[in-house]
Amino acid sequence: MTRHGETNGKDRILVRTDVLFKDLVPGFLNNRRKDVISIHEALETCNFEAIRILGHRLMGDGGSYGFDAISEIGAALEQAATNKDSEKIHRYAGELSDYVERVEVVYHD
């Protein structure tokens, strides 16, 4: 199991975002970790609507903070949930988890 901050030898993902978000980004990324848990819990009960809503929210929130990959994963999750495709949902949850563990934020003015 990978602990927070470990990358299993994978490259870091650099994301540049506005310094105005500096105090918000750690909480934002921590909430995405919680989203991964929520996705898995919803999958266990086949609650595709909850996953669809969460994916839709990710799609909007990711770009707002400069995390376009989170928006893309959110859109994919929303579509997979609409199609009730558990396999794809599981894969995208893994991608989200991997992303938030590997992302390194660089702030700019």
Secondary structure, DSSP 8 states (H G I E B T S, - for coil): ---TT--TT---EEEEEEGGGTTTHHHHHHHHHHHHHHHHHHHHTT-HHHHHHHHHHHHHHHHHHT-HHHHHHHHHHHHHHHTT-HHHHHHHHHHHHHHHHHEEEEEE-
